[in-house]
């Protein structure tokens, strides 16, 4: 699953994905979009409404206006120039690394499975009985932040699908 963002005025069924114009289309998989959107919500609380913040992490077709898109891009330009996005990513990764391991839900902590899908060592935890928390699957890439800034600035507003 992913998130497809279309610049306003872009017809989804007419996008030439092999020859994109900046601001026409931005895509991020679910593992990258949700942390990116969370970051945007944190740094742009004065720009995004509660509804924007909530619906921005769903594939509901929510629209961010041109004015808000430019405001997001302006904030990101400053954040990127100052390297604050890299600091945020570093702190986020440190916090995720400190999360305690959780009991594997597939083997209930036994390290062994004997079910319809697996016979023997649990493939959900490599037989350890515990694993990293689900939140650690989500990543935030600095290039994605930079690319989103360019998209937002040139999108004339965008729709999140």
C-alpha positions as CSV (number, residue, x, y, z in Angstrom):
1,X,0.0,0.0,0.0
2,X,1.2,3.5,-0.7
3,X,0.2,7.1,-0.8
4,X,-0.2,8.8,-4.1
5,X,-0.3,12.6,-4.0
6,X,-1.5,14.5,-7.1
7,X,-0.9,18.2,-7.7
8,X,-4.1,20.1,-8.2
9,X,-5.0,20.3,-11.9
10,X,-3.4,17.0,-12.6
11,X,-5.7,14.4,-13.9
12,X,-4.9,11.1,-12.2
13,X,-5.8,9.1,-15.3
14,X,-3.5,11.2,-17.5
15,X,-0.3,11.3,-15.5
16,X,2.7,10.1,-17.6
17,X,4.7,8.4,-14.8
18,X,7.7,8.1,-17.1
19,X,7.9,11.9,-17.6
20,X,6.8,13.6,-14.5
21,X,6.9,17.4,-13.9
22,X,7.8,18.4,-10.3
23,X,4.6,19.1,-8.5
24,X,2.5,16.7,-10.6
25,X,2.9,13.5,-8.6
26,X,4.6,12.3,-5.3
27,X,4.5,8.8,-4.1
28,X,5.6,7.2,-0.8
29,X,4.8,3.7,0.5
30,X,2.9,3.5,3.8
31,X,6.1,2.8,5.7
32,X,7.6,6.1,4.6
33,X,4.5,8.4,4.2
34,X,3.1,8.1,7.7
35,X,6.4,9.2,9.4
36,X,6.8,12.0,6.8
37,X,3.2,13.2,7.4
38,X,3.7,13.0,11.2
39,X,6.8,15.2,10.8
40,X,4.9,17.7,8.7
41,X,2.2,17.8,11.4
42,X,4.8,18.5,14.0
43,X,6.6,21.3,12.2
44,X,3.5,22.9,10.6
45,X,0.9,22.9,13.4
46,X,0.0,26.5,12.5
47,X,-0.6,25.6,8.9
48,X,-2.5,22.3,9.0
49,X,-5.9,22.0,10.5
50,X,-6.9,19.1,12.8
51,X,-8.8,17.6,9.9
52,X,-5.7,17.9,7.6
53,X,-3.6,16.2,10.2
54,X,-6.1,13.3,10.6
55,X,-6.9,12.8,7.0
56,X,-3.4,13.2,5.7
57,X,-2.5,9.8,6.8
58,X,-5.3,8.1,5.0
59,X,-6.0,7.4,1.4
60,X,-9.2,9.4,1.5
61,X,-8.6,11.9,-1.3
62,X,-8.1,14.8,1.2
63,X,-7.0,18.0,-0.4
64,X,-4.3,20.4,0.9
65,X,-4.9,23.8,-0.6
66,X,-2.3,25.7,-2.6
67,X,-1.7,28.1,0.2
68,X,-1.1,25.3,2.7
69,X,1.2,23.5,0.2
70,X,3.3,26.6,-0.2
71,X,3.4,27.2,3.5
72,X,4.6,23.6,4.1
73,X,7.3,24.0,1.4
74,X,8.4,27.3,3.0
75,X,8.8,25.6,6.4
76,X,10.6,22.6,4.9
77,X,13.0,24.9,3.0
78,X,14.1,26.4,6.3
79,X,14.2,23.1,8.1
80,X,16.3,21.5,5.3
81,X,18.7,24.4,5.0
82,X,19.3,24.3,8.8
83,X,19.7,20.5,8.8
84,X,16.9,20.2,11.3
85,X,15.2,17.4,9.4
86,X,18.4,15.3,9.8
87,X,18.4,16.0,13.5
88,X,14.8,14.9,13.8
89,X,15.5,11.7,11.9
90,X,18.4,10.9,14.1
91,X,16.4,11.4,17.3
92,X,13.5,9.4,15.9
93,X,15.8,6.5,15.0
94,X,17.3,6.6,18.5
95,X,13.9,6.5,20.1
96,X,12.8,3.6,18.0
97,X,16.0,1.8,18.8
98,X,15.3,2.2,22.5
99,X,11.9,0.6,22.3
100,X,11.8,-2.7,24.2
101,X,11.3,-5.9,22.3
102,X,7.8,-7.3,22.3
103,X,6.6,-10.8,22.5
104,X,6.2,-12.3,19.1
105,X,2.4,-12.6,18.4
106,X,2.9,-15.5,16.0
107,X,4.5,-17.9,18.5
108,X,3.3,-16.2,21.7
109,X,6.9,-15.9,22.8
110,X,7.8,-19.6,22.3
111,X,10.0,-19.2,19.3
112,X,8.4,-22.3,17.8
113,X,5.3,-22.5,15.7
114,X,3.1,-25.5,14.9
115,X,0.3,-24.1,12.9
116,X,-1.1,-24.1,9.4
117,X,1.6,-21.8,8.0
118,X,4.8,-22.8,9.9
119,X,6.1,-26.0,11.5
120,X,9.2,-25.4,13.6
121,X,11.2,-22.2,14.2
122,X,9.0,-19.1,14.1
123,X,9.5,-16.9,11.1
124,X,8.1,-13.9,12.9
125,X,11.0,-13.7,15.4
126,X,13.6,-16.1,14.0
127,X,12.9,-18.4,16.9
128,X,13.8,-15.8,19.5
129,X,10.3,-15.4,21.0
130,X,10.5,-11.6,20.8
131,X,11.0,-9.0,18.1
132,X,11.2,-5.3,17.5
133,X,8.0,-3.3,17.9
134,X,5.8,-2.7,14.9
135,X,6.6,1.1,14.9
136,X,10.2,0.3,13.9
137,X,9.0,-0.7,10.4
138,X,8.2,2.9,9.6
139,X,11.1,4.9,8.2
140,X,11.8,8.5,7.4
141,X,14.2,9.2,4.6
142,X,15.8,12.7,4.2
143,X,15.5,12.5,0.4
144,X,11.8,12.0,0.8
145,X,11.6,15.2,2.8
146,X,13.6,17.1,0.2
147,X,11.5,15.7,-2.6
148,X,8.3,16.5,-0.9
149,X,9.4,20.1,-0.4
150,X,9.8,20.4,-4.2
151,X,6.5,18.6,-4.9
152,X,4.5,20.8,-2.4
153,X,6.0,24.0,-3.7
154,X,5.1,23.2,-7.3
155,X,1.8,21.3,-6.8
156,X,-0.7,24.2,-6.7
157,X,-2.1,22.2,-3.7
158,X,-2.5,18.5,-3.7
159,X,-4.8,15.5,-3.2
160,X,-3.8,12.6,-1.0
161,X,-4.9,9.2,-2.4
